């Protein structure tokens, strides 16, 4: 008999509890009170459990009814979610949105966009991956991610379409006690080659055998920026870091900007763009995600401009 339980019965059971009586539930459901009482009674027979104590003027839940009420709410909510998700799919919204984001991209912007995305598309799961270099391109190229928020690489990817989001500054830095930080005057490239350079390693084969922005033959390869930052602060080599990750280090004096030849004092500007395959253009959720990133990036550009001005006052060795 339990297999015959209907959603109408469960909704009626919930309404009777929420409204406080069968008569109030009948008014809410726009049904006769006898129908409400009959559905609840039939539900009790099918479950083999008494849901309401009817000994007083107003029915009250039994202890069994209290437990089963939670199950009834979960079932009805699950069906409502299923219907809403199906409506969302038929309107063209992606079943889920998978995005790979370059390790240099500001986490604060990612977090803000994800928070807003959850409100805008509550039924669309968001899958975020953080990678660097070719490993960030690979999920977009092989279709595992529909979007990539990525910087350009020296090698082209003509199979992908891109939309510019904004720029972030990269600075060459080292510990204040590092020989390069103590160098007098602008640092020539030949001086950089005398010291260990910390660089990110590519966990894919896309850039195998190729180095980008490497000035020293002595390189230590690290898999993440947090470890690289820790090594730099501890005086283990020099390297490039995005400004947003090291602003506090610059102002508290645990890292110093290296005045390198051919690099402007404000750093090298790295362009970030949204990449996707031409055959898989973003749907409504993906388009919203990119537009929201662009909006927040404009605010970040203002902050970056302010930071560039403030960097002029950061003491240099």
LUMBARO-744486 format. One line per 2 residues: number of its first residue (from 1); their letters; for each residue x, y, z of C-alpha. Coordinates in Angstrom, 3 decimals, always signed. Each point is the difference from the previous one (the first is absolute). Layout:
NUM> a> X Y Z  ...
This chain:
1> xx> +0.000 +0.000 +0.000  +2.886 +2.372 +0.632
3> xx> +0.783 -0.019 -3.735  -3.335 +1.719 -0.568
5> xx> +0.887 +3.101 +2.052  -0.490 +3.104 -2.143
7> xx> +1.538 +3.466 +0.039  -3.491 +1.458 +0.545
9> xx> -0.288 -2.005 +3.213  +3.399 +1.181 +1.215
11> xx> -0.745 +3.629 -0.881  -3.332 -0.278 +1.822
13> xx> +1.706 -1.493 +3.065  +2.522 +2.871 +0.031
15> xx> -2.710 +2.632 -0.491  -2.043 -1.407 +2.898
17> xx> +3.047 +0.321 +2.267  +1.005 +3.456 -1.216
19> xx> -3.526 +1.424 +0.145  -0.877 -1.581 +3.351
21> xx> -3.252 -1.733 -1.000  -1.658 -1.923 -2.811
23> xx> -2.430 +2.864 -0.646  +2.811 +2.531 -0.363
25> xx> +1.871 -2.394 -2.278  -3.094 -0.398 -2.166
27> xx> -0.224 +3.778 -0.439  +3.683 +0.229 -0.934
29> xx> -0.289 -2.880 -2.486  -3.408 +1.161 -1.265
31> xx> -1.515 -3.400 +0.682  -2.871 -1.272 +2.076
33> xx> +0.831 -0.783 +3.627  -1.311 -3.507 -0.475
35> xx> +2.482 -0.539 -2.831  +2.880 +1.170 +2.193
37> xx> -1.094 -2.249 +2.873  -0.452 -2.908 -2.423
39> xx> +3.476 +0.403 -1.545  +1.688 +0.169 +3.386
41> xx> -1.989 -3.016 +1.201  +0.900 -1.994 -3.102
43> xx> +3.664 +0.973 +0.441  -0.088 -1.307 +3.574
45> xx> -1.509 -3.285 -1.199  +2.620 -0.410 -2.719
47> xx> +2.863 +0.742 +2.375  -1.483 -2.026 +2.817
49> xx> +0.757 +2.869 +2.391  -2.240 +2.502 +1.821
51> xx> +1.250 +3.449 -0.987  -2.413 +2.164 +2.014
53> xx> -1.516 -0.225 +3.466  -3.646 +1.031 -0.515
55> xx> -1.106 -0.198 +3.647  -0.114 +3.795 +0.415
57> xx> -1.646 +2.804 -1.972  +3.009 +0.446 -2.272
59> xx> +2.007 -2.992 -1.285  +3.588 -0.180 +1.261
61> xx> +2.904 -2.000 -1.320  +0.837 -3.313 +1.594
63> xx> +3.646 -0.825 +0.683  -0.050 -2.158 -3.137
65> xx> -1.538 +2.894 -1.937  +2.810 +2.331 +1.064
67> xx> +2.614 -2.346 -1.445  -1.891 -0.682 -3.218
69> xx> -0.714 +3.702 -0.531  +3.711 +0.627 -0.587
71> xx> +0.075 -2.810 -2.585  -3.100 +1.368 -1.712
73> xx> +1.551 +3.463 -0.234  +3.203 -1.430 -1.487
75> xx> -1.931 -1.993 -2.610  -2.152 +2.947 -1.075
77> xx> +3.002 +2.355 -0.048  +1.955 -2.505 -2.095
79> xx> -2.794 -0.267 -2.564  -0.358 +3.795 -0.115
81> xx> +3.744 +0.297 -0.603  -0.187 -2.621 -2.749
83> xx> -2.772 +1.940 -1.745  +1.834 +3.308 +0.346
85> xx> +3.226 -1.512 -1.322  -1.835 -1.485 -2.986
87> xx> -1.622 +3.383 -0.766  +3.459 +1.590 +0.212
89> xx> +1.409 -2.532 -2.453  -2.800 +0.504 -2.516
91> xx> +0.650 +3.761 +0.135  +3.584 -0.617 -1.158
93> xx> +1.836 +0.389 +3.316  +2.933 -2.403 +0.293
95> xx> -0.497 -3.112 +2.145  +3.308 +0.977 +1.647
97> xx> +2.772 +2.518 -0.637  +3.621 -1.180 +0.079
99> xx> +2.683 +2.705 +0.017  +3.783 -0.273 +0.213
101> xx> +1.723 +3.114 +1.361  +3.657 +0.900 -0.271
103> xx> +1.952 -0.069 +3.250  +0.940 +3.692 -0.440
105> xx> -3.646 +1.147 +0.014  -1.083 +1.893 +3.174
107> xx> -1.795 -2.351 +2.377  -2.110 +2.847 +1.408
109> xx> -1.659 +0.534 -3.380  -0.571 -3.736 -0.485
111> xx> -1.634 -0.247 +3.427  -2.232 +3.029 -0.595
113> xx> -1.152 -1.312 -3.396  -0.665 -3.480 +1.425
115> xx> -2.053 +1.474 +2.847  -2.128 +2.025 -2.415
117> xx> -0.289 -2.988 -2.362  -1.523 -2.125 +2.772
119> xx> -2.753 +2.600 +0.412  -0.586 +0.521 -3.717
121> xx> +0.076 -3.708 -0.978  -0.789 -1.981 +3.165
123> xx> -0.722 -3.192 -1.943  +3.133 +0.065 -2.166
125> xx> +3.039 -1.629 +1.646  +3.223 +1.967 -0.440
127> xx> +3.209 -2.023 -0.455  +3.177 +2.053 +0.413
129> xx> +3.545 -1.188 -0.700  +3.216 +1.971 +0.534
131> xx> +3.010 -0.786 -2.184  +2.964 +1.728 -1.621
133> xx> +1.587 +0.243 -3.452  -0.995 -2.802 -2.410
135> xx> -1.785 -1.939 +2.736  -2.527 +2.843 +0.154
137> xx> -0.623 -0.163 -3.761  -0.277 -3.783 -0.193
139> xx> -3.490 -0.358 +1.593  -1.423 +2.520 -2.491
141> xx> +1.704 -1.639 -2.961  -1.252 -3.479 +0.884
143> xx> -3.506 +1.167 +0.959  +0.136 -0.760 +3.726
145> xx> -0.611 +3.697 +0.743  -2.263 +2.239 -2.043
147> xx> +1.848 +3.169 +1.055  +3.590 +0.924 +0.793
149> xx> +1.061 +3.247 +1.685  +3.551 +0.076 -1.296
151> xx> +2.983 +2.154 -0.989  +1.566 -0.345 -3.446
153> xx> +2.853 -2.408 -0.595  +2.708 +0.609 -2.627
155> xx> -1.369 -2.917 -2.000  -3.368 +0.685 -1.673
157> xx> -3.186 -2.016 +0.442  -1.964 +0.775 -3.202
159> xx> -2.674 -2.535 +0.927  -1.194 +2.228 +2.865
161> xx> -2.006 +3.240 +0.064  +0.896 +2.653 +2.581
163> xx> -1.565 +3.076 +1.600  +2.216 +2.441 +1.885
165> xx> -0.762 +0.559 +3.687  +2.794 +2.246 +1.274
167> xx> +3.626 +0.200 +1.061  +1.966 -0.684 +3.155
169> xx> +3.578 +1.065 +0.786  +2.815 -2.492 +0.520
171> xx> +3.084 +1.141 +1.912  +3.494 -1.446 +0.338
173> xx> +0.644 -0.310 +3.739  +2.382 -1.482 +2.541
175> xx> +0.718 +0.122 +3.706  +1.562 +3.332 +1.123
177> xx> +3.090 -2.012 +1.008  +0.377 -1.627 -3.425
179> xx> +3.064 +1.171 -2.000  -2.248 +1.263 -2.820
181> xx> -1.956 +2.168 +2.446  +3.297 +1.489 +1.203
183> xx> +1.220 +0.719 -3.530  +0.666 +3.712 -0.619
185> xx> -1.717 +1.448 -3.058  -2.110 -1.749 -2.611
187> xx> +0.607 -3.738 -0.139  +1.255 -1.214 -3.409
189> xx> -1.237 -3.303 -1.376  +3.438 -1.536 +0.290
191> xx> -0.121 +0.568 +3.775  -3.318 -1.848 +0.268
193> xx> +1.558 -3.046 -1.639  +2.445 -0.374 +2.919
195> xx> -2.746 -0.837 +2.487  -2.652 -2.691 +0.466
197> xx> -3.310 +0.938 -1.595  -3.194 -1.488 +1.418
199> xx> -2.512 -0.898 -2.727  -3.285 -1.864 -0.219
201> xx> +0.067 -3.458 -1.494  -2.475 -1.046 -2.693
203> xx> -1.888 -3.122 +1.000  -0.979 -0.642 -3.624
205> xx> +2.009 -0.892 -3.108  -1.174 +3.046 -1.969
207> xx> +3.118 +2.042 +0.740  +2.402 -2.900 +0.344
209> xx> +3.577 +1.114 -0.659  -0.920 +3.696 -0.074
211> xx> +0.618 +2.695 +2.621  -1.824 +3.313 +0.236
213> xx> +1.425 +3.137 +1.659  +2.996 -1.947 +1.288
215> xx> +3.179 +2.086 +0.317  +2.220 -2.365 +1.945
217> xx> +1.400 -3.414 -0.942  -0.341 -0.971 +3.672
219> xx> -3.720 -0.551 +0.536  -1.931 -1.625 +2.808
221> xx> -3.480 -1.098 -1.050  -2.932 +0.199 +2.376
223> xx> -3.582 -1.157 -0.431  -1.811 +2.864 +1.776
225> xx> +0.356 +3.704 +0.709  -0.381 -0.257 +3.777
227> xx> +3.149 -2.144 +0.233  +1.789 +2.319 -2.402
229> xx> -0.933 +2.997 +2.137  +1.280 -1.717 +3.144
231> xx> +3.308 -0.864 -1.693  +0.416 +3.558 -1.281
233> xx> -0.600 +1.485 +3.448  +2.550 -2.416 +1.447
235> xx> +2.654 +1.109 -2.472  -0.052 -3.158 -2.126
237> xx> +0.373 +1.498 -3.470  -1.855 +2.757 -1.823
239> xx> -3.047 -0.070 -2.265  -3.087 +1.653 -1.396
241> xx> -3.183 +0.314 +2.064  -3.404 +1.622 -0.604
243> xx> -0.322 +3.260 +1.909  -3.248 -0.940 +1.746
245> xx> +1.721 -2.925 +1.761  +2.967 +1.952 +1.353
247> xx> -1.288 +3.497 +0.754  +0.160 -0.574 +3.747
249> xx> +3.496 -1.500 -0.339  +1.200 +3.109 -1.835
251> xx> -1.410 +2.369 +2.586  +1.232 -1.922 +3.020
253> xx> +3.439 -0.392 -1.547  +0.181 -3.792 -0.301
255> xx> +0.330 +0.233 -3.802  +1.691 +2.606 -2.212
257> xx> -0.690 +0.946 -3.608  +2.967 -0.652 -2.284
259> xx> +0.824 +2.900 -2.310  +0.646 -2.113 -3.077
261> xx> +1.045 +1.297 -3.419  -2.800 -0.050 -2.599
263> xx> -2.702 -0.254 +2.682  -2.059 +3.056 +1.008
265> xx> -0.105 +0.826 +3.749  -3.719 -0.847 +0.102
267> xx> +0.728 -3.492 -1.330  -0.850 -1.996 -3.102
269> xx> -3.712 +0.119 -0.815  -1.527 -3.451 -0.505
271> xx> -3.245 -0.079 -1.991  -2.711 -2.365 +1.207
273> xx> -2.686 -1.229 -2.397  -2.925 -2.420 -0.028
275> xx> +0.674 -2.888 -2.414  -2.407 -2.566 -1.419
277> xx> -0.345 -2.316 -2.971  -1.892 +1.511 -2.979
279> xx> -2.241 -3.070 -0.095  -0.874 +0.389 +3.683
281> xx> -0.920 +3.671 +0.568  -1.052 +0.940 +3.538
283> xx> -3.676 -0.328 +0.856  -1.913 +2.427 +2.231
285> xx> +1.933 -1.020 +3.138  +3.376 +0.176 -1.737
287> xx> -0.765 +3.383 -1.576  -1.106 +1.335 +3.377
289> xx> +3.183 -1.347 +1.602  +2.231 +1.783 -2.527
291> xx> -1.975 +3.262 +0.161  +0.101 -0.022 +3.791
293> xx> +3.760 -0.540 -0.053  +0.413 +2.944 -2.381
295> xx> -2.087 +2.209 +2.264  +1.980 -0.900 +3.107
297> xx> +3.246 +0.283 -1.950  -0.765 +3.661 -0.772
299> xx> -0.135 +0.571 +3.744  +3.263 -1.919 +0.356
301> xx> +1.570 +2.210 -2.692  -0.774 +3.019 +2.155
303> xx> +1.678 -1.688 +2.952  +2.961 -0.970 -2.189
305> xx> +0.375 +3.591 -1.200  +0.017 +1.169 +3.614
307> xx> +2.542 -2.691 +0.886  +2.277 +1.075 -2.874
309> xx> +0.009 +3.519 +1.384  +0.691 -1.238 +3.508
311> xx> +2.817 -2.245 -1.228  +1.978 +3.089 -0.905
313> xx> +0.351 +0.594 +3.723  +1.147 -3.521 +0.853
315> xx> +3.662 +0.234 +1.061  +2.387 -1.627 -2.454
317> x> +3.407 -1.353 +0.934
